[in-house]
Amino acid sequence: MEITPELKEKLSLLNDKYAAIGEDFNAYLEGLLYADVTTYWDYIQLDTLLSLQKPKTSFPDEVIFIMYHQITELYFKLALREFEALGQIQAPTKNHFIERVTRINRYFDALVKSFEIMINGMDREEFLKFRMSLLPASGFQSAQYREIEIFSTDFINLVAKDQREQLKGETDISRLFEQIYWKAGATEAATGKKTLTLIQFEEKYKDQFIALGQHCSDKNLWQVYLRLSKEDQADEAVQQVLRQNDTNVNINWPLAHYKSAVRYLARQDKDVAATGGTNWQKYLPPRFQKRIFYPTLWSTEEHENWGKAWVEESLS
């Protein structure tokens, strides 16, 4: 093999790289003699990945249910990487902001469009049987989805709508967390008692959520937006990516779940309760929660009709 000038330059650069960290470049070169080449299946841990589906029943469609939720959590992880990276930027630029928020929106677009896998991809009778073996587990317990909410907006916007005005200006995340909107979705309406689903969820994640809320007080997406110049804040493209994030997380995603719940759980006589006892009829429709990440970017009429257009188009 000919030692070309290009190869010499690369060897020199590699030598400088390892010298800068106090390592012997020759030792690393020798290591290359014995290292195996990377294969696709090893790199993505394919055998491990395909072994992670552990159904609790013998119904074939339970595997669809498991895999779709696993795929969902991977998309959530991709979105959270972008939120975290954006939050670290003290002087964001318009183009970088748009590019990164568009990535998040793209992940949610893929998730919402793929929900047909859940809506039309499982046998209803199979689902109604195998779901009973999952109690009290519920998609309500997706911690990453809650983290996306916390990374998106000021914590006050996650408080139950009937408590927001009263707690406006409150900076104690622990106090705000006690009134967070999602608790109503896993609380028995008749007794006010927390379901086991909510009890387990809070036992595992409450402290983590409060700590994240504190971390995000100046690092959530809205606060990053406020660090843009006034001119960039007023830019239509900037505002549009935020509105799309709001729409995706607070309208499109919960209503995709609602559409699935209608298919699998709705009955003429009496609706079937969701796994974990979550109150899907009141919890999922955006018009009940009026959860809006960026309220000042929407008109009064849009506030009043939050989620209505989606319902009229998709559930009619």
CORLIN-V206396 format. One record per residue. PHI is phi in whole degrees, -180 to 180 (NA if undefined). OMEGA is omega in radians with two decimals (* if undefined). Layout:
phi=PHI omega=OMEGA
phi=PHI omega=OMEGA
This chain:
phi=NA omega=-3.12
phi=-79 omega=3.07
phi=-85 omega=-3.08
phi=-79 omega=3.06
phi=-58 omega=3.13
phi=-64 omega=3.14
phi=-68 omega=3.10
phi=-60 omega=3.14
phi=-63 omega=3.13
phi=-66 omega=3.09
phi=-63 omega=3.12
phi=-64 omega=3.12
phi=-65 omega=3.10
phi=-67 omega=3.11
phi=-62 omega=3.11
phi=-63 omega=-3.12
phi=-61 omega=-3.09
phi=-75 omega=3.08
phi=-64 omega=-3.12
phi=-64 omega=3.12
phi=-109 omega=3.05
phi=74 omega=-3.11
phi=-110 omega=3.14
phi=-87 omega=-3.10
phi=-61 omega=-3.13
phi=-61 omega=3.12
phi=-66 omega=3.12
phi=-69 omega=3.08
phi=-63 omega=3.11
phi=-63 omega=3.11
phi=-61 omega=3.12
phi=-65 omega=3.14
phi=-65 omega=-3.02
phi=-108 omega=-3.07
phi=-73 omega=3.06
phi=-76 omega=3.06
phi=-73 omega=-3.12
phi=-80 omega=3.04
phi=-108 omega=3.12
phi=-57 omega=-3.05
phi=-67 omega=3.08
phi=-76 omega=-3.07
phi=-62 omega=-3.14
phi=-96 omega=3.11
phi=53 omega=-3.01
phi=-61 omega=-3.11
phi=-61 omega=3.10
phi=-64 omega=-3.11
phi=-58 omega=-3.08
phi=-78 omega=3.11
phi=-98 omega=-3.02
phi=-88 omega=3.13
phi=-95 omega=-3.06
phi=-123 omega=-3.12
phi=-63 omega=-3.13
phi=-96 omega=3.12
phi=-133 omega=3.12
phi=-96 omega=3.13
phi=-71 omega=-3.06
phi=-57 omega=-3.04
phi=-75 omega=3.06
phi=-65 omega=3.12
phi=-63 omega=3.07
phi=-60 omega=-3.12
phi=-59 omega=-3.13
phi=-65 omega=-3.05
phi=-65 omega=3.14
phi=-64 omega=3.13
phi=-68 omega=3.07
phi=-66 omega=3.09
phi=-61 omega=3.11
phi=-58 omega=-3.11
phi=-65 omega=3.08
phi=-68 omega=3.06
phi=-65 omega=3.09
phi=-59 omega=3.14
phi=-63 omega=3.08
phi=-61 omega=3.14
phi=-63 omega=-3.10
phi=-64 omega=3.07
phi=-61 omega=-3.13
phi=-71 omega=3.10
phi=-58 omega=-3.10
phi=-62 omega=-3.13
phi=-65 omega=3.12
phi=-63 omega=-3.09
phi=-64 omega=-3.12
phi=-83 omega=-3.05
phi=-85 omega=-3.12
phi=-86 omega=-3.14
phi=-131 omega=-3.08
phi=-68 omega=3.03
phi=-104 omega=-3.11
phi=-59 omega=-3.06
phi=-64 omega=3.12
phi=-66 omega=3.13
phi=-60 omega=-3.13
phi=-61 omega=-3.10
phi=-60 omega=-3.06
phi=-74 omega=3.11
phi=-69 omega=3.07
phi=-63 omega=3.05
phi=-59 omega=3.13
phi=-60 omega=3.14
phi=-62 omega=3.14
phi=-65 omega=3.10
phi=-62 omega=-3.13
phi=-71 omega=3.06
phi=-58 omega=3.14
phi=-63 omega=-3.14
phi=-65 omega=-3.11
phi=-64 omega=-3.13
phi=-66 omega=-3.09
phi=-80 omega=-3.06
phi=-68 omega=3.03
phi=-59 omega=3.06
phi=-58 omega=3.13
phi=-83 omega=-3.03
phi=-70 omega=-3.05
phi=-118 omega=-2.98
phi=-102 omega=3.13
phi=-128 omega=3.04
phi=-72 omega=-3.04
phi=-60 omega=-3.09
phi=-68 omega=3.06
phi=-62 omega=-3.12
phi=-59 omega=-3.09
phi=-64 omega=3.09
phi=-90 omega=-3.06
phi=-70 omega=3.14
phi=-61 omega=-3.10
phi=-70 omega=3.11
phi=-82 omega=-3.06
phi=-95 omega=-3.08
phi=-56 omega=-0.01
phi=-95 omega=-3.13
phi=-62 omega=-3.11
phi=-157 omega=3.02
phi=-60 omega=3.01
phi=-52 omega=-3.04
phi=-87 omega=3.09
phi=-74 omega=-3.12
phi=-66 omega=-3.11
phi=-66 omega=3.09
phi=-64 omega=3.09
phi=-63 omega=3.11
phi=-66 omega=3.08
phi=-61 omega=3.10
phi=-61 omega=-3.11
phi=-66 omega=3.12
phi=-73 omega=-3.03
phi=-85 omega=-2.88
phi=-148 omega=3.00
phi=-64 omega=-2.97
phi=-59 omega=-3.12
phi=-59 omega=-3.12
phi=-76 omega=3.07
phi=-99 omega=3.11
phi=-75 omega=3.10
phi=-52 omega=-2.95
phi=-60 omega=-3.13
phi=-79 omega=3.13
phi=-113 omega=-3.01
phi=-63 omega=-3.09
phi=-64 omega=-3.13
phi=-65 omega=-3.08
phi=-99 omega=3.13
phi=-58 omega=-3.11
phi=93 omega=3.11
phi=-69 omega=-3.13
phi=-110 omega=3.13
phi=-79 omega=-3.09
phi=-63 omega=3.13
phi=-60 omega=3.14
phi=-71 omega=3.12
phi=-64 omega=-3.12
phi=-61 omega=-3.14
phi=-64 omega=-3.14
phi=-113 omega=-3.08
phi=-66 omega=-2.94
phi=-60 omega=-2.95
phi=-71 omega=-3.13
phi=-61 omega=-3.14
phi=-65 omega=-3.13
phi=-75 omega=3.13
phi=-133 omega=3.07
phi=-122 omega=-3.14
phi=-66 omega=-3.07
phi=-63 omega=-3.05
phi=-73 omega=-3.03
phi=-108 omega=-3.07
phi=78 omega=-3.13
phi=-82 omega=3.05
phi=-72 omega=3.03
phi=-74 omega=3.09
phi=-61 omega=3.08
phi=-56 omega=-3.12
phi=-72 omega=3.14
phi=-59 omega=3.14
phi=-62 omega=-3.10
phi=-61 omega=-3.12
phi=-69 omega=3.12
phi=-60 omega=-3.09
phi=-83 omega=-2.90
phi=-119 omega=-3.02
phi=-53 omega=-3.10
phi=-62 omega=3.12
phi=-65 omega=3.13
phi=-66 omega=3.13
phi=-64 omega=3.11
phi=-63 omega=3.12
phi=-67 omega=3.09
phi=-61 omega=3.09
phi=-67 omega=3.12
phi=-60 omega=-3.04
phi=-89 omega=-3.10
phi=-58 omega=3.07
phi=-124 omega=-3.08
phi=-128 omega=3.10
phi=-72 omega=-3.01
phi=-62 omega=3.12
phi=-65 omega=3.13
phi=-68 omega=3.05
phi=-65 omega=3.09
phi=-57 omega=-3.13
phi=-69 omega=3.09
phi=-86 omega=3.01
phi=-69 omega=3.05
phi=-64 omega=3.13
phi=-58 omega=3.13
phi=-64 omega=-3.13
phi=-70 omega=3.09
phi=-60 omega=-3.10
phi=-83 omega=-3.10
phi=-66 omega=-3.08
phi=-62 omega=-3.13
phi=-66 omega=3.10
phi=-65 omega=-3.13
phi=-64 omega=-3.10
phi=-67 omega=3.13
phi=-67 omega=3.07
phi=-71 omega=3.10
phi=-62 omega=3.12
phi=-68 omega=3.06
phi=-59 omega=3.11
phi=-60 omega=-3.12
phi=-64 omega=-3.11
phi=-63 omega=-3.01
phi=-79 omega=-3.01
phi=-103 omega=3.10
phi=-125 omega=-3.00
phi=-63 omega=-3.08
phi=-70 omega=3.11
phi=-63 omega=-3.13
phi=-77 omega=2.97
phi=-63 omega=3.05
phi=-64 omega=-3.13
phi=-63 omega=3.13
phi=-63 omega=3.08
phi=-66 omega=3.13
phi=-63 omega=3.11
phi=-61 omega=-3.12
phi=-66 omega=-2.98
phi=-95 omega=-2.99
phi=-116 omega=-3.09
phi=-77 omega=3.06
phi=-137 omega=-3.12
phi=-68 omega=-3.09
phi=-82 omega=-3.11
phi=-157 omega=-3.13
phi=-65 omega=3.06
phi=-80 omega=3.11
phi=-69 omega=3.09
phi=-73 omega=3.10
phi=-60 omega=-3.11
phi=84 omega=3.13
phi=78 omega=3.13
phi=-69 omega=-3.08
phi=-89 omega=-2.99
phi=-66 omega=-3.10
phi=-65 omega=-3.12
phi=-101 omega=-3.03
phi=-81 omega=-3.01
phi=-81 omega=-3.08
phi=-64 omega=-3.11
phi=-59 omega=-3.09
phi=-64 omega=3.11
phi=-84 omega=-3.08
phi=-83 omega=-3.04
phi=47 omega=3.10
phi=-86 omega=-3.08
phi=-133 omega=-3.07
phi=-70 omega=-3.01
phi=-127 omega=-2.98
phi=-56 omega=-3.07
phi=-74 omega=3.13
phi=-90 omega=-3.11
phi=-121 omega=3.13
phi=-77 omega=3.09
phi=-59 omega=3.13
phi=-64 omega=3.12
phi=-67 omega=3.05
phi=-61 omega=-3.07
phi=-66 omega=-3.08
phi=-106 omega=-3.04
phi=-57 omega=3.11
phi=84 omega=-3.04
phi=-65 omega=-3.09
phi=-63 omega=3.13
phi=-63 omega=-3.12
phi=-62 omega=-3.11
phi=-63 omega=-3.09
phi=-79 omega=-2.94
phi=-99 omega=-3.03
phi=-111 omega=3.14
phi=-76 omega=*
